[in-house]
Every structure is written in C-alpha cells, then in structure tokens.
Amino acid sequence: MSIPDKEYQSRMAKVQNILEEKEIDLAIVYFDEYNNMNGRYLTGWTPFFDKSAVIIPRGKDPVLVGGPESEDFARDAYIKNYRNVDAFKIPEEEYPSSKIITFKELFSEFIEVSRIKKVGIVGGSIITHMIYSEMMKNLDSSTEVTDITAEFERLRAIKSAWEIEMSKKAYSIVNEAFLAFKDALVDGNTELMAAGAAEGKARALGADSFGYSTITGSGEERAGLYVSRANEKKLVSGEFVMNGISPRYNGYTSTICCSLAVDGKYDELQKRYFNDALEGLFYTRDNLKVGMNGKEINSIPKNFFIKKGYEKNVTSAFVHSNGLSEYEIPYFGPNNEKDVIQNGMILCLDMGLFHLEKHGGIRIETAYHVNNDKLEPMSKRAEDIFRSIIK
C-alpha cells in the first residue's frame, strides 16, 4: 500500500506553493532508511542501503534520486522517475551495468545550472556531508541554499482522512504488541525477550517498521531512564519496567508506553505512581482545547502533578504531535507560544514522571485525534488496557 493519487497531488501542490512563495528554483528532500519520514510523505517509499532524495523543480514534475542498490526497489515508490546519482551510491561499490550521473547532469535536466539561483533543502540537519559537498560543487558559486525543513514538515501536521485511517491501523497493532510485551514480563526472562515478543507480534499483524527501537528498562536505575534499549538483563519479579513500543503501518507511526511490574506484582508505591499517571492522562485529555499553545498545553498536566506532590519529578514536556514520526512538528514544548492545537492533528499524551523514590520512573502514553474540537482516542482499547492493569 502506498499513497493514493489524491493524497499525492495535494501534497505536491503544497510543496510547490512553498517554492513559489520563497522563489526557490529547486527543492531537495533528503531521506534515508532511518530518517525517512519526509521522503515517505512524497513517495510512500523508504530506501534500504542507499541514501535518497526527491528533487522538485519549481513548476515541474519531481524526480526520485538514489543509488543503484535501490533502482529496482524504487519501483515501489509513487514517483517512478528515478535517477542514479553518484553521490548517493555506496562508496567504493561498483555498478558497471548502471547508468550513474552527477548532480550537474541531474540539475541540467530541469534548468541550466547557471540559472539555479536558489535551492531549498529539506533535511538540512541529516543530509550527509559528502552529498551536500557534491551538490555544492555542481552548483554555481552564487547559488543561495536555504533550509526549508520546518516549512515542509508543517505540511504534515494536519492529517487527512486517509492518514487517520493508516494511523488507526497502526494503533490497533500497537495494542496487541503491548499485550505480548506484558505477557513476556516474567521473572527470569530478559528484556530482549520482552521486546522481541512485542516486535514479533507487531510484524505478524502488519507493521512495516518501527518508529523507534522498543524501549525496555527494568529495575530502579533503568526504569528511571527516559529511554533505554533492551538488553540481556534478566527481569526480576516485582520490579518496574519502563517501556515504549512503536510499530508503523504503511509508514504511519503508533506508540504506547505504560510502565509495568514484572509478574504483575505491584507494591503500594507502584500502584500510587501508576494510578496518578493514569489520572493525569485522562485529566489532560479532558482539558486540552483547540487553540491552546504549547505553554498552555503543558501547564495542564504539570499543575496536576505538582498538586499531587510530583514537582521534582516533572522533567519533560507532556504533549507532542504524531504521524509519520512518533514525535514531529509541532512539538508543543512548554515555552512554545506560537503553535496551537488544531482539528486534524494527532497528539500523543505522554505522562512521564522521573527520579521517583524506589522505582525510578513511570510513563503512560497513547494518542488522540483532534476532531470536531474534541480529543478522540486513536484506539479506545488502549485506555481500556490501562484501566485493567491495576484493579
């Protein structure tokens, strides 16, 4: 499954509007296997070994570029016009049967290099030095290069009906993956076994990749980390396990976090932390409103937890956007007074408390669709699962 025609046409028209407004001759949307979201937005496709980019001339059709490793695989992309460019191939590899061109040859297909006065880069913080250097060598020395990543990524903030459908499928998968993870939290199992149970279940249900490696941190020290990668540490009955699972469906990313006790054995302090975090999630859900900015958004859960006695344990923002990335623009940080909640957004409510006595930390997180001025669960089942954990 890729991008429907109507989706693609709408997205490309918005990109062309940016080029017109900023008088940009060419846009280069860089992406790779690990930083694939912006390219996926335009192509419905993610490369494997090669780096890749979508080249978008103002007023003309785009071209997908990459290396020869991806040439056949790129037939799965929405944009079928593909070019092998030398800067994108795997260094030192030889491909005698492939036609490989330079940036200068590529640019000349659209416009004389000397007439390219302004280039817009999407992915300026992740594009490799080699690719950027090769691009610059093949442009006129007077060409202006500007980063338009923020403008481009804001196009992803409001989701279409099709995107909501894809995301809801991802959220139906993550619930089952979480339950598989929960069942694997048994004394003597390793963290890797629990993470593997979650990821295997997600794959079996249709996940095409993951937004992040499954977070698994058990015991007082590791359960108190913001994120921790699963390792061979053995689980101990009764210890807290910080976790996060993020399967993607057709590129759209879900997430669920819900700290759990191994073997389901919770002490009174764990029960208190869990119930307070869950109450904070529902309180925040019920009090967020369309039009609120980041500062207003974060004050709701922050003030709730301070009243509960967790002032020293509030160390991060509580709400962020979700879509092709688990965490994407707008970020709604506690000092953000510019970005506001709008209908059509998907918001993750992330109730995280850290440096907690004895058990390290707790996090409970799921997502909501802002629809008709209300927050609707991307999956009602997630809330039901949370409620069932501590009876």
LUMSEKOL-252712 format. One record per residue (C-alpha): x negated, y negated, z negated; residue number from 0; residue in one letter. Coordinates in steps of 0.5 Angstrom, whole numbers, plus 500, padded with zeros to 3 digits. Layout:
<nodes>
<<X Y Z> NUM A>,
...
</nodes>
This chain:
<nodes>
<<500 500 500> 0 M>,
<<497 493 502> 1 S>,
<<500 486 503> 2 I>,
<<507 485 506> 3 P>,
<<507 481 512> 4 D>,
<<511 475 509> 5 K>,
<<506 475 503> 6 E>,
<<500 474 507> 7 Y>,
<<503 469 511> 8 Q>,
<<505 465 505> 9 S>,
<<498 466 502> 10 R>,
<<494 464 508> 11 M>,
<<498 458 509> 12 A>,
<<497 455 502> 13 K>,
<<489 456 503> 14 V>,
<<490 452 510> 15 Q>,
<<493 447 506> 16 N>,
<<487 446 502> 17 I>,
<<483 446 507> 18 L>,
<<487 440 511> 19 E>,
<<487 436 504> 20 E>,
<<480 437 503> 21 K>,
<<478 436 510> 22 E>,
<<474 443 510> 23 I>,
<<472 446 516> 24 D>,
<<470 453 514> 25 L>,
<<472 457 507> 26 A>,
<<468 463 505> 27 I>,
<<472 467 500> 28 V>,
<<466 471 497> 29 Y>,
<<468 478 493> 30 F>,
<<465 485 492> 31 D>,
<<467 491 488> 32 E>,
<<467 488 481> 33 Y>,
<<469 481 483> 34 N>,
<<475 483 488> 35 N>,
<<481 479 486> 36 M>,
<<480 473 491> 37 N>,
<<479 477 497> 38 G>,
<<484 482 495> 39 R>,
<<489 477 495> 40 Y>,
<<488 475 502> 41 L>,
<<486 482 505> 42 T>,
<<489 488 500> 43 G>,
<<483 491 500> 44 W>,
<<476 492 496> 45 T>,
<<470 494 499> 46 P>,
<<465 499 496> 47 F>,
<<458 498 496> 48 F>,
<<457 492 501> 49 D>,
<<459 485 499> 50 K>,
<<464 482 503> 51 S>,
<<468 475 504> 52 A>,
<<474 472 508> 53 V>,
<<471 467 513> 54 I>,
<<477 462 514> 55 I>,
<<476 456 519> 56 P>,
<<481 451 519> 57 R>,
<<487 452 523> 58 G>,
<<484 458 526> 59 K>,
<<485 466 524> 60 D>,
<<480 469 519> 61 P>,
<<475 474 519> 62 V>,
<<473 479 514> 63 L>,
<<466 480 514> 64 V>,
<<461 485 510> 65 G>,
<<456 490 512> 66 G>,
<<456 497 516> 67 P>,
<<458 501 510> 68 E>,
<<465 498 510> 69 S>,
<<466 497 517> 70 E>,
<<470 504 518> 71 D>,
<<473 503 511> 72 F>,
<<475 496 512> 73 A>,
<<481 498 517> 74 R>,
<<485 499 511> 75 D>,
<<485 491 510> 76 A>,
<<490 487 512> 77 Y>,
<<485 482 516> 78 I>,
<<483 487 522> 79 K>,
<<478 482 525> 80 N>,
<<471 485 522> 81 Y>,
<<464 483 523> 82 R>,
<<458 486 520> 83 N>,
<<453 480 518> 84 V>,
<<446 482 516> 85 D>,
<<446 478 509> 86 A>,
<<452 483 507> 87 F>,
<<449 489 508> 88 K>,
<<445 494 503> 89 I>,
<<438 491 503> 90 P>,
<<433 496 506> 91 E>,
<<438 500 509> 92 E>,
<<438 501 517> 93 E>,
<<444 502 521> 94 Y>,
<<442 503 528> 95 P>,
<<449 504 531> 96 S>,
<<452 498 528> 97 S>,
<<452 491 531> 98 K>,
<<450 486 526> 99 I>,
<<450 479 527> 100 I>,
<<447 473 523> 101 T>,
<<451 467 519> 102 F>,
<<450 463 525> 103 K>,
<<452 467 530> 104 E>,
<<459 468 526> 105 L>,
<<460 461 525> 106 F>,
<<459 459 532> 107 S>,
<<465 464 534> 108 E>,
<<469 458 531> 109 F>,
<<466 452 532> 110 I>,
<<459 449 534> 111 E>,
<<454 449 527> 112 V>,
<<452 442 528> 113 S>,
<<460 440 528> 114 R>,
<<461 444 521> 115 I>,
<<461 438 516> 116 K>,
<<464 441 510> 117 K>,
<<464 448 507> 118 V>,
<<469 451 502> 119 G>,
<<466 456 497> 120 I>,
<<471 461 493> 121 V>,
<<467 465 488> 122 G>,
<<461 460 487> 123 G>,
<<459 463 480> 124 S>,
<<459 470 483> 125 I>,
<<456 470 490> 126 I>,
<<449 473 491> 127 T>,
<<443 468 491> 128 H>,
<<441 472 498> 129 M>,
<<448 471 501> 130 I>,
<<448 464 499> 131 Y>,
<<441 462 502> 132 S>,
<<442 466 508> 133 E>,
<<449 462 509> 134 M>,
<<445 455 508> 135 M>,
<<439 457 513> 136 K>,
<<444 458 518> 137 N>,
<<448 451 517> 138 L>,
<<446 444 519> 139 D>,
<<442 441 513> 140 S>,
<<447 435 513> 141 S>,
<<453 440 512> 142 T>,
<<456 439 505> 143 E>,
<<458 445 501> 144 V>,
<<464 445 495> 145 T>,
<<466 450 491> 146 D>,
<<474 450 491> 147 I>,
<<475 457 487> 148 T>,
<<479 453 482> 149 A>,
<<484 450 487> 150 E>,
<<484 457 491> 151 F>,
<<485 461 484> 152 E>,
<<491 457 482> 153 R>,
<<495 459 488> 154 L>,
<<495 466 484> 155 R>,
<<498 463 478> 156 A>,
<<506 463 480> 157 I>,
<<508 471 482> 158 K>,
<<512 473 488> 159 S>,
<<518 478 487> 160 A>,
<<513 483 490> 161 W>,
<<508 481 486> 162 E>,
<<512 482 480> 163 I>,
<<514 489 483> 164 E>,
<<507 491 483> 165 M>,
<<505 489 476> 166 S>,
<<511 492 473> 167 K>,
<<509 499 476> 168 K>,
<<502 497 473> 169 A>,
<<505 496 466> 170 Y>,
<<509 503 467> 171 S>,
<<503 506 468> 172 I>,
<<499 503 462> 173 V>,
<<504 505 457> 174 N>,
<<503 512 459> 175 E>,
<<496 511 459> 176 A>,
<<496 508 452> 177 F>,
<<500 514 449> 178 L>,
<<495 519 452> 179 A>,
<<490 515 448> 180 F>,
<<494 515 442> 181 K>,
<<494 523 442> 182 D>,
<<487 523 443> 183 A>,
<<485 520 437> 184 L>,
<<484 526 433> 185 V>,
<<478 527 427> 186 D>,
<<472 530 431> 187 G>,
<<474 527 438> 188 N>,
<<469 522 441> 189 T>,
<<471 515 443> 190 E>,
<<469 517 450> 191 L>,
<<474 523 450> 192 M>,
<<480 518 448> 193 A>,
<<478 513 453> 194 A>,
<<478 519 458> 195 G>,
<<485 521 456> 196 A>,
<<487 514 458> 197 A>,
<<484 513 464> 198 E>,
<<485 520 467> 199 G>,
<<493 519 465> 200 K>,
<<493 512 469> 201 A>,
<<489 515 475> 202 R>,
<<494 521 475> 203 A>,
<<500 516 475> 204 L>,
<<497 512 481> 205 G>,
<<492 507 478> 206 A>,
<<487 505 484> 207 D>,
<<482 502 479> 208 S>,
<<482 498 472> 209 F>,
<<481 491 470> 210 G>,
<<476 493 465> 211 Y>,
<<473 499 462> 212 S>,
<<477 502 457> 213 T>,
<<476 498 450> 214 I>,
<<475 503 444> 215 T>,
<<471 501 438> 216 G>,
<<472 505 432> 217 S>,
<<470 504 424> 218 G>,
<<470 498 420> 219 E>,
<<464 495 425> 220 E>,
<<466 497 432> 221 R>,
<<474 496 430> 222 A>,
<<472 489 429> 223 G>,
<<469 487 435> 224 L>,
<<472 483 441> 225 Y>,
<<471 488 446> 226 V>,
<<467 495 445> 227 S>,
<<465 500 450> 228 R>,
<<467 507 449> 229 A>,
<<461 511 447> 230 N>,
<<460 518 444> 231 E>,
<<461 516 436> 232 K>,
<<466 521 433> 233 K>,
<<472 519 430> 234 L>,
<<474 519 423> 235 V>,
<<481 521 420> 236 S>,
<<484 514 418> 237 G>,
<<479 509 421> 238 E>,
<<482 504 425> 239 F>,
<<480 504 433> 240 V>,
<<480 497 437> 241 M>,
<<483 499 444> 242 N>,
<<485 496 450> 243 G>,
<<487 499 457> 244 I>,
<<488 496 464> 245 S>,
<<490 500 470> 246 P>,
<<491 497 476> 247 R>,
<<497 499 481> 248 Y>,
<<495 496 488> 249 N>,
<<491 491 485> 250 G>,
<<495 488 480> 251 Y>,
<<492 489 473> 252 T>,
<<496 491 467> 253 S>,
<<494 491 460> 254 T>,
<<496 494 453> 255 I>,
<<492 493 446> 256 C>,
<<494 496 440> 257 C>,
<<490 498 434> 258 S>,
<<491 505 431> 259 L>,
<<489 509 426> 260 A>,
<<485 516 427> 261 V>,
<<490 522 426> 262 D>,
<<496 516 425> 263 G>,
<<493 516 417> 264 K>,
<<494 508 416> 265 Y>,
<<493 505 409> 266 D>,
<<497 500 406> 267 E>,
<<492 494 408> 268 L>,
<<492 497 415> 269 Q>,
<<500 497 415> 270 K>,
<<500 490 413> 271 R>,
<<495 488 418> 272 Y>,
<<499 492 424> 273 F>,
<<506 489 422> 274 N>,
<<503 482 421> 275 D>,
<<500 482 428> 276 A>,
<<506 485 431> 277 L>,
<<511 480 428> 278 E>,
<<506 475 430> 279 G>,
<<507 478 437> 280 L>,
<<515 477 437> 281 F>,
<<515 470 434> 282 Y>,
<<510 468 439> 283 T>,
<<514 471 445> 284 R>,
<<521 468 442> 285 D>,
<<518 461 441> 286 N>,
<<514 460 448> 287 L>,
<<517 455 452> 288 K>,
<<517 453 460> 289 V>,
<<513 446 460> 290 G>,
<<508 448 454> 291 M>,
<<501 446 455> 292 N>,
<<495 451 452> 293 G>,
<<494 447 446> 294 K>,
<<502 447 444> 295 E>,
<<502 455 446> 296 I>,
<<496 456 441> 297 N>,
<<499 452 436> 298 S>,
<<505 457 435> 299 I>,
<<501 464 433> 300 P>,
<<495 460 430> 301 K>,
<<500 457 425> 302 N>,
<<504 463 424> 303 F>,
<<498 467 422> 304 F>,
<<495 461 418> 305 I>,
<<501 462 414> 306 K>,
<<500 469 413> 307 K>,
<<493 468 410> 308 G>,
<<489 469 416> 309 Y>,
<<486 462 417> 310 E>,
<<479 465 417> 311 K>,
<<481 471 422> 312 N>,
<<484 467 428> 313 V>,
<<478 466 432> 314 T>,
<<480 466 439> 315 S>,
<<486 464 444> 316 A>,
<<492 468 444> 317 F>,
<<496 467 451> 318 V>,
<<493 467 458> 319 H>,
<<495 469 465> 320 S>,
<<495 476 468> 321 N>,
<<496 478 475> 322 G>,
<<490 481 480> 323 L>,
<<486 479 474> 324 S>,
<<487 481 467> 325 E>,
<<485 474 465> 326 Y>,
<<486 469 470> 327 E>,
<<487 462 471> 328 I>,
<<491 458 468> 329 P>,
<<487 460 461> 330 Y>,
<<491 456 456> 331 F>,
<<486 455 452> 332 G>,
<<487 451 445> 333 P>,
<<484 445 448> 334 N>,
<<488 445 455> 335 N>,
<<493 440 455> 336 E>,
<<493 440 463> 337 K>,
<<496 447 465> 338 D>,
<<503 449 463> 339 V>,
<<508 455 463> 340 I>,
<<512 455 469> 341 Q>,
<<517 460 471> 342 N>,
<<514 466 476> 343 G>,
<<508 466 471> 344 M>,
<<506 473 468> 345 I>,
<<503 471 461> 346 L>,
<<499 476 456> 347 C>,
<<500 475 449> 348 L>,
<<494 477 445> 349 D>,
<<495 477 438> 350 M>,
<<488 478 435> 351 G>,
<<485 478 428> 352 L>,
<<478 479 427> 353 F>,
<<473 479 421> 354 H>,
<<478 483 417> 355 L>,
<<477 486 410> 356 E>,
<<475 493 410> 357 K>,
<<478 495 417> 358 H>,
<<474 490 422> 359 G>,
<<480 487 426> 360 G>,
<<486 488 430> 361 I>,
<<489 487 437> 362 R>,
<<496 487 439> 363 I>,
<<497 485 447> 364 E>,
<<502 486 452> 365 T>,
<<505 482 458> 366 A>,
<<511 478 459> 367 Y>,
<<514 475 466> 368 H>,
<<517 468 465> 369 V>,
<<523 468 469> 370 N>,
<<529 463 468> 371 N>,
<<526 459 463> 372 D>,
<<525 466 458> 373 K>,
<<520 471 457> 374 L>,
<<522 478 459> 375 E>,
<<517 484 458> 376 P>,
<<514 487 464> 377 M>,
<<515 493 460> 378 S>,
<<520 493 455> 379 K>,
<<518 500 453> 380 R>,
<<511 497 450> 381 A>,
<<515 493 445> 382 E>,
<<519 500 443> 383 D>,
<<512 504 443> 384 I>,
<<509 498 438> 385 F>,
<<515 499 433> 386 R>,
<<515 506 433> 387 S>,
<<507 507 431> 388 I>,
<<508 505 423> 389 I>,
<<515 507 421> 390 K>,
</nodes>
